[in-house]
Amino acid sequence: MSFDGKVAVITGAGSGIGRALAIELSRQGAHVALSDQDGAAVADTARHCERAGVRVRAETVDVTDWAAMQHFATAVDSEFGGVDAVFAVAGIIHRGSLLDSDISDFDRVMAVNWRGTVHTVKAFLPYVVTSTSGHIVTFSSAFGLIATPKYGAYNSSKFAVRGFTESLRQEMTLAGHPVSVTCVYPGGVRTSIVRNGLFAAGENPAAAARNFETRVARTEPEQAAVIILRGVERRRARVLVGSDARLVAVFAHVAGTFYQNLMPAADRLLGLRLRKGARRR
């Protein structure tokens, strides 16, 4: 399957994996409809895509706004005459224990990561099912394979995306629709997600971002985009991005529920690193 001449929708296209996917898809000849809450960022992505000579539409859209997503989907179908692939990339992260976190932060993470994914897929699915070879691509995380302390909001949202996607894949098969459904599980990818994240009281955002960017994030967004598109082309149910994501998947399979006994020690080690990082500032 080739993306040449296809119409692809990407949310969260202003930065990170979403931006890299938009540029790579346009390079492969796909026409792209891009959205992001940051209008300037998605406009810049659009300019890069236009250099490939494909048709590009860019809008400022909040994925948590159901009416806005419906309007975006209708406008895209009207302009492009159909939709072949949807990449629901938009997401945010939060770090902090439940006791120290504001409930509004939990609500926000679930709204963007889970409800935003549902809004995106629900709005565009009627158009994708009419494609001769449609694709729905959602984004969970390595944190959707195992849970960790202080990432309860993020874990919850990414486990929810995983369950939603697996159910949808079965629905498409049951209904006989020619739509493949893929869930992507990125490990550490060099994006600004942590730097732009939400943090509970007592957390050190700068140290957390520095630790992620220097110790965790090993995969470039452009590498991630190539891996994801290869998996989507092969109609895979699951795409693991990065050696760390593959390791987490094996660990979750082998350790079973016992992994929950090991993660607090790992978080204590991370906390020690963050405190050292804070002292070095």
C-alpha positions in Angstrom: 0.0 0.0 0.0 1.3 3.5 -0.9 0.3 6.8 0.6 0.8 8.5 -2.8 -2.3 10.4 -3.8 -4.1 9.5 -0.5 -5.6 12.0 1.9 -4.3 11.9 5.5 -5.5 13.8 8.5 -3.0 14.5 11.4 -3.8 16.1 14.7 -1.1 17.5 16.8 0.7 18.3 13.6 2.4 21.5 14.9 5.3 19.6 16.6 7.0 16.3 17.4 5.7 13.1 15.9 2.7 14.8 14.3 4.8 17.3 12.5 7.3 14.6 11.4 4.4 12.4 10.1 2.9 15.3 8.2 6.2 16.1 6.4 6.9 12.4 5.7 3.4 11.7 4.3 3.6 14.8 2.1 7.1 13.6 0.9 5.5 10.3 0.0 2.8 12.1 -2.1 -0.1 12.2 0.4 -2.4 15.2 0.6 -2.6 16.3 4.2 -5.1 18.0 6.5 -3.4 19.2 9.6 -4.6 20.5 12.9 -3.1 21.7 16.1 -4.1 24.0 19.0 -1.0 26.1 18.1 -2.0 27.9 14.9 1.5 29.3 14.2 3.1 25.9 14.6 0.7 24.0 12.4 1.0 26.8 9.7 4.7 26.3 9.7 4.3 22.5 9.3 1.9 23.2 6.4 4.5 25.3 4.6 7.0 22.5 4.8 4.4 20.0 3.4 3.5 22.4 0.6 7.1 22.1 -0.7 6.3 18.5 -1.7 3.7 19.8 -4.2 0.8 18.2 -2.4 -2.5 19.8 -1.3 -2.4 21.0 2.3 -5.0 22.3 4.7 -4.1 23.6 8.1 -6.5 24.6 10.9 -6.3 25.6 14.5 -8.4 23.0 16.3 -8.8 21.9 19.9 -9.4 18.1 19.8 -11.4 18.3 23.1 -14.0 20.4 21.3 -16.4 17.9 19.7 -18.2 20.5 17.6 -14.9 21.9 16.2 -13.7 18.4 15.3 -17.0 17.7 13.5 -16.6 20.9 11.5 -13.0 20.1 10.7 -14.0 16.7 9.4 -16.8 18.0 7.2 -14.5 20.7 5.8 -11.7 18.2 5.0 -14.1 15.8 3.2 -15.6 18.7 1.3 -12.2 20.0 0.1 -10.4 16.7 -0.6 -13.3 14.5 -1.6 -12.7 11.8 1.0 -10.3 10.7 3.8 -8.0 7.7 3.6 -6.0 7.8 6.8 -6.4 9.5 10.2 -3.5 9.9 12.7 -4.8 11.0 16.1 -1.4 12.2 17.5 -2.4 15.2 19.8 -1.4 14.6 23.4 -0.1 16.0 26.7 1.7 14.5 29.7 1.4 15.1 33.5 3.7 14.1 36.3 2.8 14.0 40.0 1.2 11.8 42.6 -2.6 11.7 43.0 -2.3 13.3 46.5 -0.3 16.2 45.1 -2.1 16.7 41.8 -5.0 19.0 41.0 -8.0 17.1 39.7 -8.2 19.6 36.9 -4.8 18.3 35.6 -6.2 14.7 35.5 -9.3 16.0 33.7 -7.2 17.9 31.1 -5.0 14.9 30.3 -7.9 12.6 29.8 -9.7 15.2 27.8 -6.8 15.7 25.3 -5.3 12.2 25.2 -8.4 10.0 25.4 -11.5 12.1 24.5 -9.5 14.0 21.9 -8.6 10.6 20.2 -12.3 9.5 20.4 -13.4 12.9 19.0 -11.0 12.6 16.1 -11.8 9.1 15.2 -15.5 9.5 15.6 -15.6 12.6 13.4 -13.6 11.1 10.6 -14.6 7.5 10.7 -17.7 7.8 8.4 -15.4 9.2 5.7 -12.6 6.6 6.2 -15.0 3.6 5.9 -15.8 4.7 2.4 -12.1 4.5 1.4 -11.1 1.4 -0.5 -8.2 1.0 2.0 -8.7 3.2 5.1 -6.5 3.6 8.1 -7.2 4.7 11.7 -4.0 5.3 13.7 -4.1 6.2 17.4 -1.3 6.9 19.8 -0.9 5.2 23.2 2.6 5.0 24.7 5.0 2.6 26.4 3.2 3.9 29.4 0.1 2.3 27.9 1.8 -1.1 28.3 2.9 -0.6 31.9 1.9 1.9 34.6 4.4 3.9 36.6 4.2 5.9 39.8 3.4 9.6 39.4 2.1 9.2 35.9 -1.5 8.1 36.9 -3.2 10.6 34.6 -1.0 9.8 31.6 -1.1 6.1 32.2 -4.9 6.2 32.5 -5.3 8.1 29.3 -2.9 5.9 27.3 -4.4 2.6 28.7 -7.8 4.0 27.7 -6.5 4.8 24.1 -5.2 1.2 23.9 -8.6 -0.3 24.9 -10.5 2.0 22.6 -8.3 1.2 19.7 -8.4 -2.6 20.2 -12.2 -2.5 20.4 -12.5 -0.4 17.3 -10.2 -2.7 15.3 -12.6 -5.6 16.2 -15.6 -3.5 15.2 -14.2 -2.8 11.8 -13.5 -6.5 11.2 -16.9 -7.5 12.5 -18.6 -5.0 10.2 -16.5 -6.0 7.2 -15.2 -2.4 6.7 -11.9 -2.2 4.7 -10.3 -0.2 7.5 -7.1 -1.2 9.4 -6.8 0.1 12.9 -3.3 0.6 14.4 -2.2 1.6 17.9 1.2 3.2 18.2 3.3 2.8 21.3 6.2 5.3 21.3 9.0 5.0 23.7 11.3 8.0 24.3 11.0 10.3 21.3 12.8 13.6 21.1 9.8 16.0 21.4 8.8 18.8 23.7 6.0 16.8 25.4 7.6 16.8 28.8 8.9 20.4 28.6 5.3 21.5 27.8 3.7 19.1 30.3 1.7 19.6 33.4 3.2 19.0 36.9 1.9 18.6 40.4 3.1 20.7 43.3 6.6 19.7 44.4 7.7 18.4 41.0 10.7 19.9 39.2 9.5 20.5 35.6 13.0 21.7 34.3 14.8 18.7 35.8 12.1 16.3 34.5 12.4 17.8 31.0 16.2 17.7 31.1 16.2 14.0 32.3 13.8 13.0 29.5 15.6 14.8 26.8 19.1 13.6 27.8 18.5 10.2 29.2 15.2 8.8 27.9 14.4 10.3 24.4 16.6 8.3 22.0 14.4 8.3 18.9 14.1 11.3 16.5 10.6 12.2 15.4 11.6 11.6 11.8 12.7 8.1 12.7 9.5 7.5 14.5 7.4 8.7 11.5 9.1 6.2 9.2 8.6 3.3 11.7 4.9 4.2 12.2 4.1 4.5 8.5 5.8 1.2 7.8 3.6 -0.5 10.4 0.5 1.2 9.1 1.3 0.2 5.5 1.5 -3.4 6.8 -1.8 -3.0 8.6 -0.3 -3.9 11.9 -2.5 -3.8 15.1 0.5 -2.6 17.2 3.5 -0.5 16.3 6.3 -0.2 18.9 8.5 2.8 18.3 12.1 2.6 19.7 14.1 -0.1 21.4 12.8 1.1 24.8 9.2 0.5 23.7 10.1 -3.0 22.5 11.8 -3.7 25.8 8.8 -2.5 27.8 6.5 -4.7 25.8 8.7 -7.8 26.5 9.0 -6.8 30.2 5.2 -6.4 30.5 4.7 -9.8 28.9 7.3 -11.7 30.9 6.8 -10.0 34.3 3.0 -9.9 34.3 1.6 -8.1 37.3 4.9 -8.5 39.2 6.3 -5.5 37.4 4.2 -3.3 39.8 6.6 -4.4 42.6 9.6 -3.2 40.6 8.4 0.2 39.4 8.5 2.1 42.7 12.3 1.4 43.0 12.7 2.7 39.5 10.8 5.9 40.3 13.0 6.4 43.4 16.0 6.2 41.2 14.5 8.7 38.8 13.6 11.0 41.7 17.2 10.9 42.9 18.4 11.9 39.4 16.0 14.7 39.2 17.1 16.1 42.6 20.7 15.9 41.6 19.8 17.7 38.3 18.1 20.4 40.3 21.1 20.9 42.5 23.4 21.3 39.4 21.3 24.1 38.0 
